[in-house]
Amino acid sequence: MLAQAADADALLNMPLPLDGEAVAQAAGAVVATVPDYCEEEVAGHALALLRALLGRLPLVDSLVDAGAWGVQSPRPLQRLGGTMVGLGGHGRIARRLAEMPRPLGVRLRVHDPCVDPVGALGVDLVAFEELLGRADAAPRHGPLIQQTAGPIGAEQPAPTCGDAIPVNTSRGSRGRLEDLTVLPTGTIRGAGVDVFPEEPPHAGLFEGVPDPLLTSHVVHCSEVAIGESQRQAATQILQARTGRPPDHPAAVPTERR
């Protein structure tokens, strides 16, 4: 790719996990990103997975499809209001997700080692163990960088979530999803996953996980989001071609070719 980009003024990272600084120096071109084009979609998808799993909708759907009826089999069910949600990360998407259910009475805790507690006003920052030990659900949000390539708190053993519901819709939190399949019975109540370590995931990856709700990395593909990404990418290329700095530069080379 770098050989083909030798004459480029700008390289757009949308949002492939490139090392922007290394690419900028090698290609002699500005590297820019389109980091915010699908925030609404990712946050909304995480909330949809969470709500479906609290109501055990995958199980209810399979029971009705098999001809069963009634309310006893899928119980216990949980309302969204009053749920303790432990957010793994506090970037743009996590902050948007936090806003969505607040009017419904959802309680929030956050673990993010990159957040300065002094500047995180209105956020209940907690340690990794407390986040998982006291949460009903644990959505995870982080960019795919060196610090987030594995699970949150990767220096610790595989996380146990009490009886929480892990939800993953981010590249930076996709590592070691297989750990969910070997946790003791009763450790988790379900799992919602849109982003996997390898895609497509191998068959049976979540065998043994109760109520898995799996989607095929579709979270970013609304028509509005795709249009936004294309417009933002074209705008930043035009800026670079006309000598203006891009809106979202990831890295600038020390020498331009």
Backbone torsions as a table, in degrees:
resi	resn	phi	psi	omega
1	MET	NA	-42.1	-177.8
2	LEU	-65.2	-36.5	178.4
3	ALA	-63.1	-39.2	179.9
4	GLN	-72.8	-19.6	-176.7
5	ALA	-98.8	17.7	-174.0
6	ALA	-59.7	-30.8	-177.7
7	ASP	-102.0	12.1	-175.7
8	ALA	-79.0	144.1	172.3
9	ASP	-86.9	-29.9	-177.5
10	ALA	-148.8	145.6	174.0
11	LEU	-118.6	130.3	-178.5
12	LEU	-100.4	130.1	179.5
13	ASN	-106.3	105.0	-167.3
14	MET	-127.5	70.3	-18.3
15	PRO	-111.4	62.4	178.9
16	LEU	-56.6	142.8	-176.5
17	PRO	-76.1	65.4	178.5
18	LEU	-87.2	153.2	170.8
19	ASP	-84.4	97.7	-172.0
20	GLY	-57.5	-42.6	-177.8
21	GLU	-64.7	-45.8	-179.8
22	ALA	-64.1	-41.2	-179.9
23	VAL	-65.7	-42.1	-179.4
24	ALA	-60.4	-45.2	-178.5
25	GLN	-68.0	-39.8	-177.6
26	ALA	-70.4	-39.6	-176.1
27	ALA	-90.6	-15.5	-176.0
28	GLY	65.6	31.7	-177.2
29	ALA	-135.3	153.9	174.0
30	VAL	-66.6	136.3	173.3
31	VAL	-106.8	123.6	-179.7
32	ALA	-122.0	161.8	-179.4
33	THR	-125.8	166.6	170.4
34	VAL	-122.6	78.0	-165.6
35	PRO	-82.2	-14.7	-167.6
36	ASP	-121.9	16.3	-170.7
37	TYR	-74.4	-19.9	-176.3
38	CYS	-128.6	29.5	-179.8
39	GLU	-57.5	-46.2	-177.0
40	GLU	-62.5	-41.7	-178.4
41	GLU	-66.2	-45.2	-177.1
42	VAL	-66.8	-44.8	178.8
43	ALA	-63.0	-44.8	179.9
44	GLY	-64.9	-36.9	178.8
45	HIS	-66.5	-41.6	177.5
46	ALA	-61.0	-42.5	179.3
47	LEU	-66.3	-38.5	178.7
48	ALA	-63.9	-43.6	176.6
49	LEU	-60.4	-44.4	-178.9
50	LEU	-61.2	-48.5	-178.2
51	ARG	-63.6	-41.0	179.4
52	ALA	-63.0	-38.3	-177.6
53	LEU	-76.6	-35.0	175.0
54	LEU	-61.4	-35.8	177.8
55	GLY	-89.7	3.2	178.4
56	ARG	54.8	40.7	-176.5
57	LEU	-63.7	-35.6	175.6
58	PRO	-58.2	-42.4	179.2
59	LEU	-67.9	-45.4	-179.7
60	VAL	-59.2	-43.4	179.8
61	ASP	-60.8	-44.3	-179.2
62	SER	-67.2	-35.7	179.1
63	LEU	-66.7	-45.3	179.8
64	VAL	-65.7	-40.0	178.9
65	ASP	-62.5	-29.6	179.4
66	ALA	-86.6	1.4	177.5
67	GLY	97.0	1.2	179.4
68	ALA	-81.4	157.9	179.8
69	TRP	-150.3	149.8	178.4
70	GLY	124.7	177.5	-174.4
71	VAL	-113.0	-6.9	-174.2
72	GLN	-75.4	-42.1	-174.1
73	SER	-60.5	-44.0	-176.6
74	PRO	-83.2	-5.2	-179.2
75	ARG	-69.3	152.7	6.4
76	PRO	-84.2	144.1	175.6
77	LEU	-108.7	156.9	-175.2
78	GLN	-131.5	135.8	175.6
79	ARG	-78.1	157.4	-179.6
80	LEU	-72.0	-42.8	178.3
81	GLY	-61.5	131.5	-178.5
82	GLY	90.1	-10.1	178.4
83	THR	-66.6	138.8	173.9
84	MET	-92.5	113.8	179.9
85	VAL	-104.3	123.9	177.0
86	GLY	-101.6	109.3	-177.0
87	LEU	-85.7	121.2	175.0
88	GLY	-90.4	88.6	-175.4
89	GLY	120.2	152.9	-179.8
90	HIS	-142.3	42.8	174.5
91	GLY	-85.1	-161.8	-174.8
92	ARG	-60.0	-46.2	-176.6
93	ILE	-67.7	-43.7	179.3
94	ALA	-62.2	-39.5	178.8
95	ARG	-65.9	-37.8	177.3
96	ARG	-67.5	-41.7	176.9
97	LEU	-60.8	-39.3	179.8
98	ALA	-62.7	-32.9	-179.2
99	GLU	-70.9	-34.6	-169.4
100	MET	-62.4	-49.3	-175.0
101	PRO	-92.8	-1.8	-176.5
102	ARG	-55.5	-43.0	178.9
103	PRO	-61.6	-17.2	-179.7
104	LEU	-91.8	2.4	176.1
105	GLY	90.2	17.4	176.9
106	VAL	-72.6	137.8	176.3
107	ARG	-98.2	147.5	-172.1
108	LEU	-129.3	140.5	166.0
109	ARG	-132.4	152.9	-173.2
110	VAL	-132.6	137.7	166.8
111	HIS	-123.3	121.8	176.3
112	ASP	-155.7	106.2	-177.2
113	PRO	-65.5	-13.1	-179.2
114	CYS	-91.0	-4.1	-177.6
115	VAL	-93.8	132.0	176.1
116	ASP	-78.2	117.1	-178.7
117	PRO	-56.9	-29.7	-178.8
118	VAL	-65.7	-37.4	-176.9
119	GLY	-92.1	-3.6	-176.4
120	ALA	-92.7	65.8	-178.2
121	LEU	-67.9	137.0	177.8
122	GLY	77.5	9.5	-178.9
123	VAL	-115.9	131.8	178.1
124	ASP	-89.8	90.3	-179.3
125	LEU	-80.9	132.0	-177.9
126	VAL	-135.3	166.4	176.0
127	ALA	-71.0	161.1	-178.0
128	PHE	-56.8	-46.3	-177.6
129	GLU	-62.8	-41.1	-179.5
130	GLU	-68.0	-37.4	179.3
131	LEU	-56.4	-48.6	-176.1
132	LEU	-80.1	-32.3	-175.3
133	GLY	-71.8	-23.9	-174.3
134	ARG	-117.5	2.5	-175.7
135	ALA	-93.3	146.7	169.9
136	ASP	-82.7	-28.8	179.2
137	ALA	-145.1	149.3	-175.0
138	ALA	-135.2	77.6	173.2
139	PRO	-68.3	144.6	-176.2
140	ARG	-123.5	131.2	-174.8
141	HIS	-140.0	119.9	177.3
142	GLY	-167.4	149.1	175.7
143	PRO	-71.7	157.1	178.7
144	LEU	-84.1	91.9	175.6
145	ILE	-128.2	176.6	-174.6
146	GLN	-56.8	-40.6	-175.6
147	GLN	-71.5	-17.3	-175.1
148	THR	-118.2	12.8	-174.4
149	ALA	-65.9	-24.5	175.1
150	GLY	-110.2	-161.5	178.8
151	PRO	-70.1	159.7	174.2
152	ILE	-59.0	133.2	-175.9
153	GLY	70.6	42.0	-171.9
154	ALA	-63.8	-17.5	178.9
155	GLU	-76.5	-6.9	-178.6
156	GLN	-101.9	167.8	176.9
157	PRO	-61.4	168.1	178.0
158	ALA	-52.7	135.4	-172.6
159	PRO	-70.3	141.9	167.4
160	THR	-110.7	134.8	-168.0
161	CYS	-107.3	25.9	-173.9
162	GLY	60.7	-126.1	170.9
163	ASP	-114.0	35.8	-176.8
164	ALA	-77.7	173.9	179.0
165	ILE	-116.6	104.9	176.4
166	PRO	-74.3	139.0	178.2
167	VAL	-130.5	127.4	-179.1
168	ASN	-127.9	118.7	176.3
169	THR	-129.1	20.6	-175.7
170	SER	-129.2	151.3	178.6
171	ARG	-66.4	-37.8	-173.7
172	GLY	-77.0	-5.4	-178.8
173	SER	-120.6	21.1	-172.1
174	ARG	-89.5	-11.2	-173.8
175	GLY	-66.2	143.8	171.9
176	ARG	59.5	35.5	172.8
177	LEU	-62.3	-25.0	178.4
178	GLU	-59.5	-23.8	179.8
179	ASP	-59.6	-27.2	-178.5
180	LEU	-63.9	-27.4	-174.7
181	THR	-79.8	-12.4	-177.0
182	VAL	-114.5	7.9	177.4
183	LEU	-72.7	150.1	-179.6
184	PRO	-59.3	150.9	177.6
185	THR	-55.0	135.2	-179.8
186	GLY	89.6	-3.0	-178.8
187	THR	-70.9	-41.7	176.9
188	ILE	-128.7	159.3	-177.3
189	ARG	-104.9	0.3	-177.8
190	GLY	161.6	178.1	178.1
191	ALA	-156.3	136.7	175.2
192	GLY	-118.2	122.7	-173.9
193	VAL	-136.3	131.2	173.9
194	ASP	-115.9	-22.9	-177.6
195	VAL	-122.8	128.8	-172.2
196	PHE	-119.1	158.3	177.3
197	PRO	-59.4	-40.2	174.6
198	GLU	-128.8	136.6	-177.3
199	GLU	-126.3	130.6	-2.1
200	PRO	-71.8	154.8	178.9
201	PRO	-70.0	153.3	179.9
202	HIS	-72.3	150.8	-177.4
203	ALA	-58.8	137.5	176.9
204	GLY	81.3	10.5	-177.8
205	LEU	-56.4	-37.4	-175.7
206	PHE	-108.2	24.7	175.9
207	GLU	-62.1	129.3	-177.9
208	GLY	96.7	-15.0	176.3
209	VAL	-82.6	126.3	-179.2
210	PRO	-70.3	139.4	174.2
211	ASP	49.8	50.4	176.3
212	PRO	-70.7	137.5	176.7
213	LEU	-124.5	104.8	-169.7
214	LEU	-115.3	133.3	175.9
215	THR	-125.6	159.5	-165.6
216	SER	-96.3	54.9	178.6
217	HIS	52.7	43.0	-178.5
218	VAL	-95.3	-1.7	-166.6
219	VAL	-60.0	-29.6	-173.0
220	HIS	-97.2	5.8	-164.9
221	CYS	-104.1	27.2	173.6
222	SER	-68.0	155.1	-179.4
223	GLU	-61.9	-36.6	179.0
224	VAL	-65.6	-44.3	-178.5
225	ALA	-64.9	-42.2	179.1
226	ILE	-61.8	-42.8	177.4
227	GLY	-62.4	-41.0	178.4
228	GLU	-62.8	-43.8	-177.9
229	SER	-63.4	-40.6	-179.6
230	GLN	-67.9	-41.1	179.1
231	ARG	-65.6	-44.2	-179.5
232	GLN	-65.9	-39.4	179.2
233	ALA	-63.8	-46.3	-179.8
234	ALA	-62.7	-38.6	179.9
235	THR	-63.5	-42.6	-178.1
236	GLN	-71.2	-34.6	174.9
237	ILE	-63.7	-44.1	178.3
238	LEU	-61.2	-41.6	178.6
239	GLN	-60.2	-45.2	-179.8
240	ALA	-65.4	-39.8	-178.7
241	ARG	-66.9	-25.4	-178.5
242	THR	-103.9	14.3	173.9
243	GLY	82.1	10.2	178.4
244	ARG	-98.6	150.1	178.1
245	PRO	-71.0	142.3	177.4
246	PRO	-69.6	160.7	-179.1
247	ASP	-65.9	-34.4	-175.2
248	HIS	-129.6	69.9	179.9
249	PRO	-72.4	134.7	174.9
250	ALA	-94.4	-32.6	-179.5
251	ALA	-166.4	149.3	178.6
252	VAL	-125.1	130.4	-177.7
253	PRO	-70.6	152.1	175.9
254	THR	-70.4	-29.1	176.3
255	GLU	-131.7	130.4	177.6
256	ARG	-90.1	140.5	176.2
257	ARG	-85.4	NA	NA
